[in-house]
Amino acid sequence: MPSPLSELRNSPRGFKASVVEGAVTVLGSALVGPMTTPLLLRLGADANALGLYTALISATTPPLQLTAALLLNRYRERRLHIMCLFAAASRAMWLGILTDLLTGWDGLWAVMAFLYASNALGVFAGLAWTDLMADLVEPQRRGRMFALRNTIHGFVNIAGLLIAKIVYDGLGYPAGYVLAIGVGTALMLAAVPLLYMYGDPARPRGIGLGVRGALSALRNREVLRDSAAISFWSFSVNIVAGIWNYHMYTAFHADESWFTTLNLVGGVVGTLANPPWGSFYDRFGPRATFLVSGLGIVAIPTLFPFLSNLAGQCALQVYSTTLWTGFNLASFNYAVSYGGEYRHVYIAVYNVLPSAVSALGAMAGVQMYNAFGVSAFFASAAGRLLALLILYKAASARGATYEELKVASHLYPLYLAGRQAAQVTYVEFVHALRVLYAAMLASFLLAALAALYAVLFRLLGG
């Protein structure tokens, strides 16, 4: 197998450009993105406000995804321009947040509005980016190449998080936020011209597809099945979306140093976990990756309420980031594996139902937390387990990889032998139970008979 350096050297020009652009973007995002929730908490947000904000983003993403799919489908040959334009507008919204912090214009709700606008514009840029990235790398190399790209960006992210920790911990609120957001926004905007350097090797032509045509993708059983499976998972995961950091902030008395430390730990672990997960995905496919990572993710919310100090939360961050790295890599590669002509429409539909259901999960989680406290975290864990079984079954319907079939062929004789052994064990177990029952019944009857004779002898002797 070629080395990562040779893989990168032999990759297409557009992919190399994506690595450079992504590094600049990641560096800027590391300074602003991970501290969004702490910023809202500093501005006075409670569990209800955080839940409402999370639910609003999730609920409005479906119509935005469909609108983006229609736009991209009509002007697909210009998807590079669409990506650059909307990315620039999305990142520019952070200038509004910076202005609000400097002037104190309207506090919490103004910042939420700018964050929402940034996310909405990012939906359009993100769909165009996903559709374009799928054409930059050959399908058989996607797992390794995206894992390599993520690893490089992970090291850049670590550097950004280290800088963020120094700034936020040293300057606190609001000075630390102003400095970090200012520098981070400048970097993200500076990376926009680099997006254009991706190029578009395929330049697929746009097709006039109306709303009815886009919605017809919902009749695609494969897309609908995958979307429904991801929806169950998204609902259970998002039960804790609006309360996780709030509980840490109020119950554990976390401050900026907690959040920056956890962000840094997550960045380091995610970087180290990407290469092995990429190789695992290429070898065993999506369903094995979903299963292995998902089973561990189920336990995360059950551990969280009992780890009330920073050391415990860091340990949990190591555990959770390792697993989420694999799951997210599988989810992305699974989404872009649809056919080419209508891939962007399928990806949009694939994301529609989960986004809507995520809003319900976030609001349900807030209500459960207000009513039952930490029980909401355990409800999330139970939902994740059930959802994982559904997701695994849906993913397996997309077909098994060669390695999965090869492993299955080796395990099948063991399965037959195990089933035969289980059948024999069952028969012997039932036979043993019957013998034991007969022995106990005989002993009882003999004891009863002996007691009867003893009573008779005493009466006759008396």
Secondary structure, 3 states (H helix, E strand, C coil): CCCHHHHHHCCCHHHHHHHHHHHHHHHHHHHHHHHHHHHHHHCCCCHHHHHHHHHHHHHHHHHHHHHHHHHHHHCHHHHHHHHHHHHHHHHHHHHHHHHHHHHCCCHHHHHHHHHHHHHHHHHHHHHHHHHHHCCCCCHHHHHHHHHHHHHHHHHHHHHHHHHHHHHHHHHCCCHHHHHHHHHHHHHHHHCHHHHHCCCCCCCCCCCCCCHHHHHHHHHCHHHHHHHHHHHHHHHHHHCCCCCHHHHHHHCCCCCHHHHHHHHHHHHHHHHHHHHHHHHHHHHHHHHHHHHHHHHHHHCHHHHHHHCCCHHHHHHHHHHHHHHHHHHHHHHHHHHCCCCCCCHHHHHHHHHHHHHHHHHHHHHHHHHHHHHHCCHHHHHHHHHHHHHHHHHHHHHHCCCCCHHHHHHHHHHHHHHHHHHHHHHHHHHHHHHHHHHHHHHHHHHHHHHHHHHHHHHHHHHHHC
